[in-house]
Amino acid sequence: MNWFENFKLAASTLWSNRLRTLLTMLGLIIGISSVILVIALGVGAQRFVREQFSDFGTNVVGVIDNGPRINGRQPLTLDDAEALRTQTQTVQAVAPIAYGAGKVTWSSRKTQAQIHGVPLALAKVIGIPIIKGRYFTASESKNRSPVVIIGQGIAKRLFGFEEPLGKTIILNSRPLVVVGVTKRGFFPGFVDFDRGIMIPQTLAIESFIRSDSPFGKRVDVILVQAKLDATVDQVTFDTTNLIRLRHKVTDKDDFSIGNVQEQIDLFNNIALGVTIILGLTAAISLVVSGIGIMNIMLVSVTERTREIGLRKALGASEEVILAQFVIEATLLSLVGGLIGLAIGSALAMTIGAVSPLKPEITPWAVMLSIGVSLGTGLFFGVFPARRAANMDPITALRAD
């Protein structure tokens, strides 16, 4: 009997027991679909992070204030930002940001928002993903004009499907005119373009954010953009030394420094770690399904004892019997794997259609799912197949 005939016989046997075959494949279907979905989400999350940050560039360093001042330690100030802009050779531009929080009201709708007091230079340093309206003008920034740019999430909660541009919102009892709406997203660790609002820094530190300190107007973050011929490491070195000098630091720094590439790498590592953990968790069902396949194949061997004895009595070799049951187990697992692949891909595409995260079905994930399916069938199908192949034909023919 050749391989093609063995394949037809295996397919016929599985089809004649359709319900049992489907229940046997169920664990494999769930396992493969889960693995495919988890990998697709992990790859999609990494791509989402890259796309979110692609417009910002990786040549930006963030100087972050480290909190409460003790033993004479200083906060970051607007003067620090100006010093970085004028006293270093590797810095292209700087954008100090002051944070606050407030309640935003329009008509009868209210929501909480993070306030970002931002300078005009922020649009040059990282680029602002505005989808409606515009950024602040130089005149508005200088004259403390009551204008605001709101995140897409804030706009949806306040205005629903109404046009937000030109509307006057109330922030902490003060009116502001909406001149722009930013695309949903965030600049890692520094600016929330979804649930945050941006107002000119001159207005923010005067009316909305407590910024006074003995050392000048306080800010929470200073974004530093490197020149084209300077590396992030060079900018980090120059920035660290200048701030340490200005703050008279002699031991532990009262600030910290990070860059965009580090944030991207962090997000990618987290996404990879979560993908691996969830993938391994989903793979447990593959082991369970493999045990189920082995169990059903053992039952099949027991049910077909007389058939096996008859075939061996008519001259079928052990290799032929072994091949028959291995093919049957492999076909069972391969079909289950393909069904799981289809379901996992469909779920990934559905998630991509209804969310900003776009899961990605990679070729290596498809090959992995097919390989795991075949491997499961081969590994867990060999023992029942060998048991069938090693049967004594006389004993098998005497079986009830």
Steps between C-alpha positions, in 0.01 A plus 500: 500500500650837398495830685209638298281203585596536868401865482160417347442233762590741782271770360217251462542376856500852645199602292299200609547615862446871441377599845781320679751645256372855559506463878853358481617795290332757724794543737740537209271750330482712816875476558605590146246782467616642837867483402432664163291775661755569775790519255299722266410734787862511620637580154220750446574671832867541409406642160246730666771638728737555207229680304400713798855622547613513137389862461682606816846379404748326727733796549308645796622484860268562793627660823256409777459670835552253783242626746529653849798722575711411804830637623495792257431297187347698216203445269527526125425854385447704188849640557641147478327457165637828369850405616480170314392683185773763509796339679537161331639423154297183437148628572272608215194606701340459843140478618430528873161365610309570821230259618179556686151356532157651467131456429385585150139599435299565189125549520386235750788260430800471728824303504840499667805585294875522534621851429816546294648848506705487178722746315483589133815292443328172590364471144858521373647254748255210468232602253139524612258250338218748438201358311279809525585866523852623570775551753550822697638805322796702628266786584266274702791357694653840573176674591364219724197459275222281650527222239527125542578186300311196626559127461271287287370316806413827675331626183285189474392514864414869489364550151403156371444543126487881515777712356729610789695771315403847609307378802574651842570253777543575870821383667508555874240778467686679218387508135723371221431485126573170326734558203617143439444129565785249521495146368449226759837384635786604723862606498662241731494613860465871421189610306155339490334596171178321590394594853712812528460863401768747397497871574770761440766470767495869581130474584533165677766599752324828570144376547467121511815336635692576819848569371664746740816390679803672657698403190261631234196374312482124553433247221460124516677391181742652253507336158833547326542446126843404368658669201526295182874444546470407871414165653256438781791394722679829437188703579438291812859560617487877439154535655593304811818698560332839453204423730732355764709816481199732522348303791834474680460123524776328694343160569172359366337683209171678567384421146497203265551469126342266247466494125233392254693197377522370857123541535440317171733217606323481836156472339629240252657294779178513702295399195742216425494378860121507517479322164734224616318449830156493339630280219639247746174508692306431181746224410387302806181419310716352224644250747150420623378456142798274425408277792143495368622395157707219651204387709263490201757318289539237772122461503505470123769230519290306752184531289681384186693210653339241272558721197866531588530126554332429166726737312811352659375148424463602134861615491499864615836581658554680830622803304171518306289480817726754672472738204121467491447613858775767491340650189161491669631683808694749289200571278285550808741754651573674167132562427450626857802727461373646172158566655670663800714710263189619317315586822801678651552702182131593488507616862815706433342668197184571700701669776689699238172619347354633826809636680806716425721199567563310176597137569735357240501139381865432421623217271712354780194481728309311228793261450527458877132409532520245218824357638357471851189328365702246305738451792213442741351233275831327444612511863175387658402267216813284499424308819150382394634425151785289636257317725286417196804399292633266771173307542515125456263415211372178661416677826344789309275269298377335816395834652131567548 
